[in-house]
Amino acid sequence: MNDTRTVIDSKLWSRVTASGDCWIWAAETKNSDSTYGKFSLNGRMVLAHRVAYECAVGPIPAGFVIDHICHMLRCVNPEHLQAVTVQANGENRSGPTAISTSGVRGVSWNKRLQQWQAYAARNGKRSHGGYYDSIPEAEAAAIALRMRIQTNNILDRVAA
């Protein structure tokens, strides 16, 4: 077992640049989107951040994913990784979705009312946070709503 652990540690940590707060996966990502670090381990491709978590913390609970608290997807610093549900991982977003019309998380334009609307989601259910004349007002309402209904919205909580 110790020999296996040594091989895993060597394959993982030899490809990491740990010069700052985030420990960045510096090797090839071997995937088309170039976000998560990947490498071959015992004949199968594994995600570097998951291996880092397991090496430092222990097994990932069944049904959980590894969330990057720092939002840097190539970071493998175990202190920046947490095992969470898929729902909690979705709450820890760092910005708007790709289809955002406002460029602000939780804010969209209501064409019928000609106002910005605030919203947040939890457990697949979208909650409404009101209508506003400006994006900053709607953004403040969206943040307040997330603070009430979400538990893993780290960026909102750090800013508060």
DSSP file (Angstrom, degrees, kcal/mol; ACC not computed):
  #  RESIDUE AA STRUCTURE BP1 BP2  ACC     N-H-->O    O-->H-N    N-H-->O    O-->H-N    TCO  KAPPA ALPHA  PHI   PSI    X-CA   Y-CA   Z-CA
    1    1 A M     >        0   0    0      0, 0.0     4,-2.6     0, 0.0     5,-0.2   0.000 360.0 360.0 360.0 -42.3    0.0    0.0    0.0
    2    2 A N  H  >  +     0   0    0      1,-0.2     4,-2.3     2,-0.2     5,-0.1   0.877 360.0  52.4 -62.4 -37.6    2.8    2.4    0.8
    3    3 A D  H  > S+     0   0    0      2,-0.2     4,-2.1     1,-0.2    -1,-0.2   0.916 110.5  47.8 -63.4 -42.7    4.4    1.8   -2.6
    4    4 A T  H  > S+     0   0    0      1,-0.2     4,-2.4     2,-0.2    -2,-0.2   0.918 111.9  49.7 -62.9 -44.0    1.1    2.6   -4.3
    5    5 A R  H  X S+     0   0    0     -4,-2.6     4,-2.9     1,-0.2    -1,-0.2   0.887 109.4  51.8 -62.7 -40.1    0.6    5.7   -2.2
    6    6 A T  H  X S+     0   0    0     -4,-2.3     4,-2.5     2,-0.2    -1,-0.2   0.903 110.1  48.7 -63.7 -42.0    4.2    6.9   -3.1
    7    7 A V  H  X S+     0   0    0     -4,-2.1     4,-2.7     2,-0.2     5,-0.2   0.928 113.4  46.9 -63.7 -45.5    3.6    6.4   -6.8
    8    8 A I  H  X S+     0   0    0     -4,-2.4     4,-2.4     2,-0.2     5,-0.2   0.945 113.5  47.9 -62.3 -48.8    0.3    8.3   -6.6
    9    9 A D  H  X S+     0   0    0     -4,-2.9     4,-2.5     1,-0.2     5,-0.4   0.913 113.6  48.1 -58.3 -43.6    1.9   11.1   -4.6
   10   10 A S  H  X S+     0   0    0     -4,-2.5     4,-1.4     1,-0.2    -2,-0.2   0.925 112.5  47.3 -64.4 -45.8    4.8   11.3   -7.0
   11   11 A K  H  < S+     0   0    0     -4,-2.7    -1,-0.2    -5,-0.2    -2,-0.2   0.873 120.9  38.5 -64.1 -36.8    2.6   11.4  -10.1
   12   12 A L  H >< S+     0   0    0     -4,-2.4     3,-1.7    -5,-0.2    -2,-0.2   0.984 119.2  39.0 -77.8 -63.3    0.3   14.0   -8.7
   13   13 A W  H >< S+     0   0    0     -4,-2.5     3,-1.2     1,-0.3    -3,-0.2   0.698 104.9  66.6 -71.5 -20.2    2.5   16.5   -6.8
   14   14 A S  T 3< S+     0   0    0     -4,-1.4    -1,-0.3    -5,-0.4    -2,-0.1   0.647 102.3  50.8 -72.1 -12.3    5.4   16.4   -9.3
   15   15 A R  T <  S+     0   0    0     -3,-1.7    11,-3.0    -4,-0.2    12,-0.8   0.154  94.0  96.0-107.7  16.7    3.0   18.1  -11.8
   16   16 A V  E <   -A   25   0A   0     -3,-1.2     2,-0.7     9,-0.2     9,-0.2  -0.896  60.1-150.5-115.3 136.7    1.9   20.9   -9.4
   17   17 A T  E     +A   24   0A   0      7,-2.9     7,-2.1    -2,-0.4     2,-0.4  -0.911  18.6 178.3-101.9 107.5    3.2   24.5   -9.1
   18   18 A A        +     0   0    0     -2,-0.7     5,-0.1     5,-0.2    -1,-0.1  -0.431  37.0 121.2-108.5  56.5    2.6   25.4   -5.5
   19   19 A S  S    S+     0   0    0     -2,-0.4     2,-0.2     3,-0.2    -1,-0.2   0.580  74.2  22.0 -96.8  -9.9    4.1   28.9   -5.4
   20   20 A G  S    S-     0   0    0      2,-0.8     4,-0.0    -3,-0.3     0, 0.0  -0.530 105.4 -66.3-133.9-159.1    1.0   30.8   -4.3
   21   21 A D  S    S+     0   0    0     -2,-0.2     2,-0.3     2,-0.0    59,-0.1   0.929 119.3  56.2 -64.4 -47.1   -2.3   30.3   -2.5
   22   22 A C  S    S-     0   0    0     48,-0.1     2,-0.8    53,-0.0    -2,-0.8  -0.690  80.5-141.5 -84.7 139.7   -3.6   28.1   -5.3
   23   23 A W        -     0   0    0     -2,-0.3    53,-3.1    -5,-0.1     2,-0.4  -0.905  26.6-148.4-100.9 108.7   -1.6   25.0   -6.2
   24   24 A I  E     -AB  17  75A   0     -7,-2.1    -7,-2.9    -2,-0.8     2,-0.6  -0.633  13.8-124.6 -92.1 131.8   -1.9   24.9  -10.0
   25   25 A W  E     -A   16   0A   0     49,-2.7    -9,-0.2    -2,-0.4    -1,-0.1  -0.618  31.5-178.1 -67.4 114.0   -1.9   21.7  -12.0
   26   26 A A        +     0   0    0    -11,-3.0   -10,-0.2    -2,-0.6    -1,-0.2   0.547  48.2  86.7 -99.7  -9.8    0.9   22.5  -14.4
   27   27 A A  S    S-     0   0    0    -12,-0.8    11,-0.1     1,-0.2   -12,-0.0  -0.228  95.6 -66.0 -82.6 176.2    0.9   19.4  -16.6
   28   28 A E        -     0   0    0      1,-0.1    10,-0.6     9,-0.1    -1,-0.2  -0.264  36.6-142.7 -58.2 148.9   -1.2   18.8  -19.7
   29   29 A T        -     0   0    0      8,-0.2    -1,-0.1     2,-0.2     6,-0.1   0.714  17.5-151.7 -88.6 -21.0   -4.9   18.6  -19.0
   30   30 A K        +     0   0    0      1,-0.2     2,-0.3     7,-0.1     7,-0.1   0.722  62.7  97.1  56.2  24.4   -5.5   15.9  -21.6
   31   31 A N  S >  S-     0   0    0      5,-0.1     3,-1.1     7,-0.1    -1,-0.2  -0.975  81.9-118.3-138.4 156.9   -9.1   17.1  -22.1
   32   32 A S  T 3  S+     0   0    0     -2,-0.3    -2,-0.1     1,-0.2    -1,-0.1   0.784 109.1  52.5 -68.5 -28.5  -10.5   19.4  -24.7
   33   33 A D  T 3  S-     0   0    0     -4,-0.1    -1,-0.2     3,-0.1    -3,-0.0   0.579  91.6-144.0 -87.7  -6.7  -11.8   22.1  -22.4
   34   34 A S    <   +     0   0    0     -3,-1.1    -2,-0.1     2,-0.1     3,-0.1   0.830  66.4 108.4  51.9  40.1   -8.4   22.5  -20.7
   35   35 A T        +     0   0    0      1,-0.3     2,-0.3    -6,-0.1    -1,-0.1   0.806  64.8  45.1-107.0 -65.5   -9.9   23.2  -17.3
   36   36 A Y  S    S-     0   0    0      1,-0.1     2,-0.3    38,-0.1    -1,-0.3  -0.586  84.1-116.2 -84.2 142.1   -9.4   20.3  -14.9
   37   37 A G        -     0   0    0     36,-0.4    11,-2.9    -2,-0.3    12,-0.4  -0.572  37.5-176.1 -73.0 139.1   -6.0   18.6  -14.6
   38   38 A K  E     +C   47   0B   0    -10,-0.6     2,-0.3     9,-0.3     9,-0.2  -0.979   9.2 167.4-135.1 147.4   -6.1   15.0  -15.7
   39   39 A F  E     -C   46   0B   0      7,-1.9     7,-2.7    -2,-0.3     2,-0.4  -0.983  38.4 -97.5-153.8 164.0   -3.5   12.2  -15.7
   40   40 A S  E     +C   45   0B   0     -2,-0.3     2,-0.4     5,-0.2     5,-0.2  -0.685  38.3 175.1 -86.5 131.0   -3.3    8.5  -16.2
   41   41 A L  E >  S-C   44   0B   0      3,-3.0     3,-1.4    -2,-0.4    -2,-0.0  -0.970  71.2 -15.7-138.4 119.2   -3.3    6.4  -13.0
   42   42 A N  T 3  S-     0   0    0     -2,-0.4     3,-0.1     1,-0.3    -1,-0.1   0.869 130.2 -50.7  53.3  39.6   -3.4    2.6  -13.1
   43   43 A G  T 3  S+     0   0    0      1,-0.2     2,-0.3     0, 0.0    -1,-0.3   0.522 121.4  91.5  82.2   5.8   -4.5    2.7  -16.8
   44   44 A R  E <  S-C   41   0B   0     -3,-1.4    -3,-3.0    -5,-0.0     2,-0.3  -0.968  77.7-109.9-133.4 152.2   -7.4    5.1  -16.3
   45   45 A M  E     -C   40   0B   0     -2,-0.3     2,-0.3    -5,-0.2    -5,-0.2  -0.617  38.7-176.0 -79.2 133.4   -7.7    8.9  -16.6
   46   46 A V  E     -C   39   0B   0     -7,-2.7    -7,-1.9    -2,-0.3     2,-0.5  -0.918  29.8-110.6-128.2 154.9   -8.3   10.6  -13.3
   47   47 A L  E  >  -C   38   0B   0     -2,-0.3     4,-2.0    -9,-0.2     3,-0.5  -0.750  23.0-140.8 -86.9 127.8   -9.0   14.2  -12.3
   48   48 A A  H  > S+     0   0    0    -11,-2.9     4,-2.7    -2,-0.5     5,-0.2   0.857  98.7  53.5 -59.4 -40.1   -6.1   15.7  -10.5
   49   49 A H  H  > S+     0   0    0    -12,-0.4     4,-2.0     1,-0.2    -1,-0.2   0.855 108.8  49.9 -67.9 -32.1   -8.2   17.7   -8.0
   50   50 A R  H  > S+     0   0    0     -3,-0.5     4,-2.4     2,-0.2    -1,-0.2   0.909 112.2  47.2 -69.7 -41.1  -10.1   14.6   -6.9
   51   51 A V  H  X S+     0   0    0     -4,-2.0     4,-2.6     2,-0.2    -2,-0.2   0.909 111.0  52.4 -65.5 -41.4   -6.9   12.6   -6.4
   52   52 A A  H  X S+     0   0    0     -4,-2.7     4,-2.2     2,-0.2     5,-0.3   0.919 110.2  48.6 -59.7 -44.1   -5.4   15.6   -4.4
   53   53 A Y  H  X>S+     0   0    0     -4,-2.0     4,-3.5     1,-0.2     5,-1.2   0.944 112.9  47.1 -61.1 -48.0   -8.5   15.6   -2.2
   54   54 A E  H  <5S+     0   0    0     -4,-2.4    -1,-0.2     3,-0.2    -2,-0.2   0.873 112.2  50.3 -64.6 -37.1   -8.3   11.8   -1.6
   55   55 A C  H  <5S+     0   0    0     -4,-2.6    -1,-0.2    -5,-0.2    -2,-0.2   0.905 123.1  30.1 -65.5 -41.1   -4.6   11.9   -0.9
   56   56 A A  H  <5S+     0   0    0     -4,-2.2    -2,-0.2    -5,-0.2    -3,-0.2   0.840 137.3  16.9 -89.7 -35.8   -4.9   14.7    1.7
   57   57 A V  T  <5S-     0   0    0     -4,-3.5    -3,-0.2     1,-0.3    -2,-0.1   0.832 102.6-110.3-108.8 -45.7   -8.3   14.3    3.2
   58   58 A G      < -     0   0    0     -5,-1.2    -1,-0.3     0, 0.0    -2,-0.1  -0.871  59.9 -10.1 137.0-171.8   -9.6   10.8    2.4
   59   59 A P        -     0   0    0      0, 0.0     3,-0.0     0, 0.0    -4,-0.0  -0.198  65.6-116.4 -60.3 147.0  -12.2    9.1    0.2
   60   60 A I        -     0   0    0      1,-0.1     3,-0.1     4,-0.1     4,-0.1  -0.739  38.6-111.3 -82.0 125.4  -14.8   11.2   -1.5
   61   61 A P    >   -     0   0    0      0, 0.0     3,-2.0     0, 0.0    23,-0.1  -0.231  41.8 -88.8 -58.4 146.3  -18.3   10.2   -0.1
   62   62 A A  T 3  S+     0   0    0      1,-0.3     3,-0.1    -3,-0.0     0, 0.0  -0.288 113.9  18.0 -56.1 134.4  -20.6    8.5   -2.5
   63   63 A G  T 3  S+     0   0    0      1,-0.3    23,-0.4    -3,-0.1    -1,-0.3   0.439 102.4 115.0  83.5  -0.3  -22.7   10.9   -4.5
   64   64 A F    <   -     0   0    0     -3,-2.0    -1,-0.3    21,-0.1     2,-0.3  -0.672  47.9-157.2-101.9 157.5  -20.4   13.9   -3.7
   65   65 A V  E     -D   84   0C   0     19,-3.1    19,-2.7    -2,-0.2     2,-0.6  -0.776  27.9-104.2-120.3 169.1  -18.3   16.0   -6.0
   66   66 A I  E     -D   83   0C   0     -2,-0.3     2,-0.4    17,-0.2    17,-0.2  -0.884  33.8-157.9-102.1 122.1  -15.2   18.1   -5.3
   67   67 A D  E     -D   82   0C   0     15,-3.3    15,-2.0    -2,-0.6     2,-0.9  -0.797  14.1-134.2 -99.7 135.8  -15.9   21.8   -5.2
   68   68 A H  E >   -D   81   0C   0     -2,-0.4     3,-1.1    13,-0.2    13,-0.2  -0.809  13.9-167.3 -88.9 106.0  -13.2   24.4   -5.8
   69   69 A I  T 3  S+     0   0    0     11,-2.8    -1,-0.2    -2,-0.9    12,-0.1   0.851  91.0  50.1 -59.4 -34.6  -13.7   27.0   -3.0
   70   70 A C  T 3  S-     0   0    0     10,-0.6    -1,-0.3     2,-0.2     3,-0.1   0.551 105.4-130.0 -83.1  -9.6  -11.3   29.3   -4.9
   71   71 A H    <   +     0   0    0     -3,-1.1     2,-0.8     9,-0.2    -2,-0.1   0.561  68.9 127.2  68.6  10.3  -13.0   28.8   -8.3
   72   72 A M    >   -     0   0    0      1,-0.1     3,-2.1     2,-0.0    -1,-0.2  -0.864  47.0-161.5 -97.8 104.4   -9.7   28.0   -9.9
   73   73 A L  T 3  S+     0   0    0     -2,-0.8   -36,-0.4     1,-0.3   -24,-0.2   0.683  87.1  52.8 -67.3 -19.0  -10.5   24.7  -11.7
   74   74 A R  T 3  S+     0   0    0    -38,-0.2   -49,-2.7   -40,-0.1    -1,-0.3   0.401  84.3 113.1 -93.3   2.5   -6.8   23.7  -12.1
   75   75 A C  B <   +B   24   0A   0     -3,-2.1   -51,-0.2   -51,-0.2   -38,-0.1  -0.572  37.7 176.6 -76.1 135.1   -6.1   24.3   -8.3
   76   76 A V        +     0   0    0    -53,-3.1   -52,-0.1    -2,-0.3    -1,-0.1   0.153  31.6 133.6-122.1  15.4   -5.3   21.1   -6.4
   77   77 A N    >   -     0   0    0    -54,-0.3     3,-2.6     1,-0.2     4,-0.3  -0.567  53.5-143.8 -67.1 116.4   -4.6   22.7   -3.0
   78   78 A P  G >  S+     0   0    0      0, 0.0     3,-1.2     0, 0.0    -1,-0.2   0.784  98.4  62.5 -56.1 -27.6   -6.5   20.4   -0.6
   79   79 A E  G 3  S+     0   0    0      1,-0.2    -2,-0.1     3,-0.0   -26,-0.0   0.661 103.3  50.3 -71.2 -13.9   -7.4   23.5    1.5
   80   80 A H  G <  S+     0   0    0     -3,-2.6   -11,-2.8   -59,-0.1   -10,-0.6   0.322  99.9  81.8-101.9   5.6   -9.3   24.9   -1.5
   81   81 A L  E <   +D   68   0C   0     -3,-1.2     2,-0.4    -4,-0.3   -13,-0.2  -0.898  52.1 178.3-116.9 140.4  -11.3   21.7   -2.1
   82   82 A Q  E     -D   67   0C   0    -15,-2.0   -15,-3.3    -2,-0.4     2,-0.6  -1.000  29.7-124.6-140.2 142.4  -14.4   20.5   -0.4
   83   83 A A  E     +D   66   0C   0     -2,-0.4     2,-0.3   -17,-0.2   -17,-0.2  -0.755  48.5 154.4 -84.0 122.6  -16.6   17.4   -0.9
   84   84 A V  E     -D   65   0C   0    -19,-2.7   -19,-3.1    -2,-0.6     2,-0.1  -0.893  45.6 -90.6-142.1 168.3  -20.2   18.6   -1.5
   85   85 A T     >  -     0   0    0     -2,-0.3     4,-2.2   -21,-0.2     5,-0.2  -0.348  44.0-107.2 -72.5 164.4  -23.4   17.6   -3.2
   86   86 A V  H  > S+     0   0    0    -23,-0.4     4,-1.9     1,-0.2     5,-0.1   0.894 122.3  54.4 -60.0 -39.4  -24.0   18.5   -6.8
   87   87 A Q  H  > S+     0   0    0      1,-0.2     4,-1.3     2,-0.2    -1,-0.2   0.936 108.5  46.5 -60.4 -48.5  -26.5   21.1   -5.5
   88   88 A A  H  > S+     0   0    0      1,-0.2     4,-1.0     2,-0.2    -1,-0.2   0.866 109.2  55.7 -63.9 -35.9  -24.0   22.7   -3.2
   89   89 A N  H  < S+     0   0    0     -4,-2.2     3,-0.5     1,-0.2    -1,-0.2   0.899 106.1  51.5 -62.4 -40.0  -21.4   22.8   -5.9
   90   90 A G  H  < S+     0   0    0     -4,-1.9     3,-0.3     1,-0.2    -1,-0.2   0.788 104.2  57.6 -67.4 -28.0  -23.9   24.7   -8.1
   91   91 A E  H  < S+     0   0    0     -4,-1.3     2,-1.2     1,-0.2    -1,-0.2   0.775  93.9  69.3 -72.3 -25.7  -24.5   27.2   -5.4
   92   92 A N  S  < S+     0   0    0     -4,-1.0    -1,-0.2    -3,-0.5     2,-0.2  -0.384  72.1 148.8 -92.0  57.2  -20.8   28.1   -5.3
   93   93 A R        -     0   0    0     -2,-1.2    62,-0.3    -3,-0.3     4,-0.0  -0.545  43.0-149.7 -87.8 155.7  -20.7   29.8   -8.7
   94   94 A S  S    S-     0   0    0     -2,-0.2    -1,-0.1     2,-0.1    11,-0.1   0.355  71.0 -16.9-107.6   5.9  -18.3   32.6   -9.4
   95   95 A G  S    S-     0   0    0      9,-0.1     9,-0.1     0, 0.0    -1,-0.1  -0.976  90.6 -39.6 179.3-169.4  -20.5   34.5  -11.9
   96   96 A P        -     0   0    0      0, 0.0     9,-0.1     0, 0.0    -2,-0.1  -0.224  62.1 -97.9 -72.4 163.9  -23.4   34.4  -14.3
   97   97 A T    >   -     0   0    0      7,-0.2     3,-1.6     1,-0.1     6,-0.1  -0.266  40.1-100.6 -71.8 168.5  -24.4   31.4  -16.4
   98   98 A A  T 3  S+     0   0    0      1,-0.3    -1,-0.1     3,-0.0     0, 0.0   0.734 122.2  52.8 -65.0 -22.5  -23.3   31.4  -20.1
   99   99 A I  T 3  S+     0   0    0      2,-0.0    -1,-0.3     4,-0.0    -2,-0.0   0.269  77.6 137.9 -98.7  12.3  -26.8   32.4  -21.2
  100  100 A S    <   -     0   0    0     -3,-1.6     8,-0.1     1,-0.1     5,-0.1  -0.317  37.4-166.4 -59.9 134.9  -27.0   35.5  -18.9
  101  101 A T  S    S+     0   0    0      6,-0.3    -1,-0.1     3,-0.1     7,-0.1   0.613  87.9  42.5 -94.7 -15.9  -28.5   38.5  -20.5
  102  102 A S  S    S-     0   0    0      5,-0.6     6,-0.1     2,-0.3     3,-0.1   0.672  98.4-127.3-102.0 -21.0  -27.3   40.9  -17.8
  103  103 A G  S    S+     0   0    0      1,-0.3     2,-0.4     4,-0.2     5,-0.1   0.522  79.6 104.1  81.6   5.5  -23.8   39.7  -17.2
  104  104 A V  S >  S-     0   0    0      3,-0.4     3,-1.6    -9,-0.1    -2,-0.3  -0.972  80.4-108.5-124.5 134.4  -24.7   39.5  -13.5
  105  105 A R  T 3  S+     0   0    0     -2,-0.4    37,-0.1     1,-0.3     3,-0.1  -0.393 101.7   8.8 -62.0 128.0  -25.5   36.3  -11.6
  106  106 A G  T 3  S+     0   0    0      1,-0.2    13,-2.1    -2,-0.1     2,-0.4   0.660 105.1 106.7  79.4  17.3  -29.1   36.0  -10.7
  107  107 A V  E <   +E  118   0D   0     -3,-1.6    -5,-0.6    11,-0.2    -3,-0.4  -0.993  36.8 161.8-132.4 129.3  -30.3   39.0  -12.8
  108  108 A S  E     -E  117   0D   0      9,-2.1     9,-3.4    -2,-0.4     2,-0.4  -0.957  39.3-102.9-140.9 161.8  -32.3   38.9  -16.1
  109  109 A W  E     -E  116   0D   0     -2,-0.3     2,-0.8     7,-0.2     7,-0.2  -0.705  21.5-149.6 -88.1 130.3  -34.4   41.3  -18.1
  110  110 A N  E  >> -E  115   0D   0      5,-3.2     4,-1.8    -2,-0.4     5,-1.3  -0.874  10.2-168.4 -98.8 105.0  -38.1   40.9  -18.0
  111  111 A K  T  45S+     0   0    0     -2,-0.8    -1,-0.2     1,-0.2     5,-0.0   0.877  82.5  53.1 -63.6 -40.5  -39.2   42.0  -21.4
  112  112 A R  T  45S+     0   0    0      1,-0.2    -1,-0.2    -3,-0.1    -2,-0.0   0.911 120.6  31.5 -62.9 -44.1  -42.9   42.2  -20.5
  113  113 A L  T  45S-     0   0    0      2,-0.2    -1,-0.2    -3,-0.0    -2,-0.2   0.579 100.0-132.5 -90.7 -11.6  -42.4   44.4  -17.4
  114  114 A Q  T  <5 +     0   0    0     -4,-1.8     2,-0.3     1,-0.2    -3,-0.2   0.913  69.1 109.4  57.6  44.2  -39.4   46.2  -18.8
  115  115 A Q  E   <S-E  110   0D   0     -5,-1.3    -5,-3.2    -7,-0.0     2,-0.3  -0.958  74.6-103.5-142.9 160.9  -37.5   45.7  -15.6
  116  116 A W  E     -EF 109 132D   0     16,-2.8    16,-3.2    -2,-0.3     2,-0.4  -0.690  36.5-153.1 -82.9 137.9  -34.6   43.7  -14.2
  117  117 A Q  E     -EF 108 131D   0     -9,-3.4    -9,-2.1    -2,-0.3     2,-0.4  -0.908   2.4-143.8-116.4 144.6  -35.6   40.7  -12.2
  118  118 A A  E     +E  107   0D   0     12,-2.4    11,-3.3    -2,-0.4    12,-0.5  -0.808  27.3 161.3-103.4 144.0  -33.7   39.0   -9.4
  119  119 A Y  E     - F   0 128D   0    -13,-2.1     2,-0.3    -2,-0.4     9,-0.2  -0.980  18.0-171.6-154.6 163.4  -33.7   35.2   -8.8
  120  120 A A  E     - F   0 127D   0      7,-1.8     7,-4.0    -2,-0.3     2,-0.4  -0.967  16.2-138.9-152.9 156.8  -31.8   32.4   -7.1
  121  121 A A  E     + F   0 126D   0     -2,-0.3     2,-0.3     5,-0.3     5,-0.2  -0.919  17.6 174.5-124.6 148.2  -32.2   28.6   -7.2
  122  122 A R  E >  S- F   0 125D   0      3,-2.2     3,-2.0    -2,-0.4    28,-0.1  -0.953  74.6  -5.1-149.7 131.8  -32.0   25.9   -4.6
  123  123 A N  T 3  S-     0   0    0     -2,-0.3     3,-0.1     1,-0.3   -36,-0.0   0.857 129.7 -55.6  52.8  39.6  -32.7   22.2   -5.1
  124  124 A G  T 3  S+     0   0    0      1,-0.2     2,-0.5   -37,-0.1    -1,-0.3   0.458 113.8 116.4  78.1   0.3  -33.8   22.8   -8.7
  125  125 A K  E <   -F  122   0D   0     -3,-2.0    -3,-2.2     2,-0.0     2,-0.5  -0.903  57.5-143.4-107.6 126.1  -36.4   25.4   -7.7
  126  126 A R  E     -F  121   0D   0     -2,-0.5     2,-0.4    -5,-0.2    -5,-0.3  -0.748  13.7-156.4 -90.0 127.7  -36.0   29.0   -8.8
  127  127 A S  E     -F  120   0D   0     -7,-4.0    -7,-1.8    -2,-0.5     2,-0.3  -0.843  13.2-128.0-105.8 141.9  -37.1   31.6   -6.3
  128  128 A H  E     -F  119   0D   0     -2,-0.4    -9,-0.3    -9,-0.2     3,-0.1  -0.689  19.0-174.5 -91.6 137.8  -38.1   35.1   -7.4
  129  129 A G  E     -     0   0D   0    -11,-3.3   -10,-0.2     1,-0.4     2,-0.1   0.244  48.6 -94.3-117.4  12.3  -36.5   38.2   -5.7
  130  130 A G  E     -     0   0D   0    -12,-0.5   -12,-2.4     2,-0.0    -1,-0.4  -0.331  38.9 -74.1 106.2 173.6  -38.4   41.0   -7.2
  131  131 A Y  E     -F  117   0D   0    -14,-0.2     2,-0.3    -2,-0.1   -14,-0.2  -0.885  44.4-176.0-115.3 144.3  -38.3   43.5  -10.1
  132  132 A Y  E     -F  116   0D   0    -16,-3.2   -16,-2.8    -2,-0.3    -2,-0.0  -0.951  34.2-132.6-143.2 156.6  -36.0   46.5  -10.3
  133  133 A D  S    S+     0   0    0     -2,-0.3     2,-0.3   -18,-0.2    -1,-0.1   0.715  91.4  38.7 -81.0 -22.1  -35.2   49.5  -12.5
  134  134 A S  S  > S-     0   0    0      1,-0.1     4,-2.0   -18,-0.1     5,-0.2  -0.917  76.0-123.9-131.8 156.4  -31.4   49.0  -12.4
  135  135 A I  H  > S+     0   0    0     -2,-0.3     4,-3.1     1,-0.2     5,-0.2   0.917 110.8  55.4 -62.7 -44.9  -29.0   46.0  -12.5
  136  136 A P  H  > S+     0   0    0      0, 0.0     4,-2.2     0, 0.0    -1,-0.2   0.899 108.9  47.9 -58.3 -38.8  -27.3   47.0   -9.3
  137  137 A E  H  > S+     0   0    0      2,-0.2     4,-1.9     1,-0.2    -2,-0.2   0.932 114.5  45.8 -65.2 -44.1  -30.6   47.0   -7.4
  138  138 A A  H  X S+     0   0    0     -4,-2.0     4,-2.4     1,-0.2    -1,-0.2   0.882 111.1  53.0 -66.2 -38.1  -31.5   43.6   -8.9
  139  139 A E  H  X S+     0   0    0     -4,-3.1     4,-2.5     2,-0.2    -1,-0.2   0.923 107.7  50.5 -63.5 -43.5  -28.0   42.3   -8.1
  140  140 A A  H  X S+     0   0    0     -4,-2.2     4,-2.2    -5,-0.2    -1,-0.2   0.895 112.2  48.1 -60.7 -39.9  -28.3   43.3   -4.5
  141  141 A A  H  X S+     0   0    0     -4,-1.9     4,-2.3     2,-0.2    -1,-0.2   0.886 110.4  51.2 -68.1 -38.7  -31.7   41.6   -4.3
  142  142 A A  H  X S+     0   0    0     -4,-2.4     4,-2.5     2,-0.2    -2,-0.2   0.908 111.1  48.2 -64.7 -41.9  -30.3   38.4   -5.9
  143  143 A I  H  X S+     0   0    0     -4,-2.5     4,-2.4     2,-0.2    -2,-0.2   0.929 111.4  49.7 -64.1 -45.0  -27.4   38.3   -3.4
  144  144 A A  H  X S+     0   0    0     -4,-2.2     4,-1.3     1,-0.2    -2,-0.2   0.894 111.6  49.6 -60.5 -40.2  -29.8   38.8   -0.5
  145  145 A L  H  X S+     0   0    0     -4,-2.3     4,-2.3     2,-0.2     3,-0.3   0.923 110.3  49.4 -65.8 -44.5  -32.0   36.0   -1.8
  146  146 A R  H  X S+     0   0    0     -4,-2.5     4,-2.7     1,-0.2    -2,-0.2   0.896 107.1  56.0 -61.4 -38.7  -29.0   33.7   -2.2
  147  147 A M  H  < S+     0   0    0     -4,-2.4    -1,-0.2     1,-0.2    -2,-0.2   0.838 112.0  44.1 -62.1 -31.9  -28.0   34.5    1.4
  148  148 A R  H  < S+     0   0    0     -4,-1.3    -2,-0.2    -3,-0.3    -1,-0.2   0.885 126.5  25.2 -79.0 -39.9  -31.4   33.4    2.6
  149  149 A I  H  < S+     0   0    0     -4,-2.3     2,-0.3    -5,-0.1    -2,-0.2   0.664 108.4  69.4-107.1 -17.1  -31.9   30.2    0.6
  150  150 A Q     <  -     0   0    0     -4,-2.7   -28,-0.1    -5,-0.3   -62,-0.0  -0.722  48.3-169.0-106.0 155.4  -28.4   28.8   -0.3
  151  151 A T  S    S+     0   0    0     -2,-0.3    -1,-0.1     1,-0.1   -63,-0.1   0.580  83.4  45.3-114.3 -15.4  -25.8   27.3    2.0
  152  152 A N        +     0   0    0    -65,-0.1     2,-1.7     1,-0.1     3,-0.2  -0.026  65.9 125.3-122.8  30.7  -22.7   27.1   -0.2
  153  153 A N     >  +     0   0    0      1,-0.2     4,-1.8    -7,-0.2     3,-0.3  -0.569  32.8 170.8 -88.0  73.3  -22.6   30.6   -1.9
  154  154 A I  H  >  +     0   0    0     -2,-1.7     4,-2.4     1,-0.2     5,-0.2   0.863  67.5  52.9 -59.5 -46.0  -19.1   31.3   -0.6
  155  155 A L  H  > S+     0   0    0    -62,-0.3     4,-1.9     1,-0.2    -1,-0.2   0.892 109.8  49.3 -62.0 -39.4  -18.4   34.4   -2.6
  156  156 A D  H  > S+     0   0    0     -3,-0.3     4,-1.2     1,-0.2    -1,-0.2   0.911 113.0  47.5 -62.2 -41.9  -21.6   36.1   -1.4
  157  157 A R  H  < S+     0   0    0     -4,-1.8    -2,-0.2     1,-0.2    -1,-0.2   0.836 109.9  51.3 -72.5 -33.3  -20.7   35.2    2.2
  158  158 A V  H  < S+     0   0    0     -4,-2.4    -1,-0.2     1,-0.2    -2,-0.2   0.889 111.5  48.5 -68.5 -39.0  -17.1   36.4    2.0
  159  159 A A  H  <        0   0    0     -4,-1.9    -2,-0.2     1,-0.2    -1,-0.2   0.750 360.0 360.0 -72.9 -24.1  -18.3   39.8    0.6
  160  160 A A     <        0   0    0     -4,-1.2    -1,-0.2    -5,-0.1    -2,-0.1   0.485 360.0 360.0 -70.8 360.0  -20.9   40.2    3.3
